[in-house]
Amino acid sequence: MSFNDAIENTPLLQNAWENGLKALGSNSSKVKPSDTRKCEGSVDIDTAVKSIYPNDSRWDYALGYDGTTHFIEVHPAKTNEVKSVLNKLKWLKYFLIDDAPELNKEPRHFHWISSDGNHILPNSSQARQLAQSGIKVVRELSL
């Protein structure tokens, strides 16, 4: 199934799909696709489900690119923010199981795009937690 089909089969995200990187708004400049023709569209998850999950720590975006879904969180990359981003990842994983089972079947990667540089020491316990959870911290996402 394609990214677009998975979004179409997710009622909470159906109206949130946008062409290319458009759903990322001003954060689209932080994503650098090597071939824009491989971009299958994007979704602002946070905005789309805010009314359903108003008090939850919601994940930001999903982007379909070349057969893979890239889940993107744009957030300050500081040691004291790691717990917050891990909570967002936990929320996302439950969301995928409960509300987006088709999207949950897609090959995927989790990315934390730092909004102000990466201030997490590479050998810290926080860096290990992120690595174990499958989150990659980058300044910009090159696809």
Buried (B, 14 or more C-beta within 10 A) or exposed (E): EEBEBBBBBBEBBEEBBBEBBBBBBEBBEBBEBEEEEEBBBBBBBBBBBEEEBEEBBBBBBBBBBBEBBBBBBBBBBBEEBBEBBBBBBBBBBEBBEEBBEBBBEBEBBBBBBBBEEBEBEEEEEBBEBBEEBEBEBBEEBEB
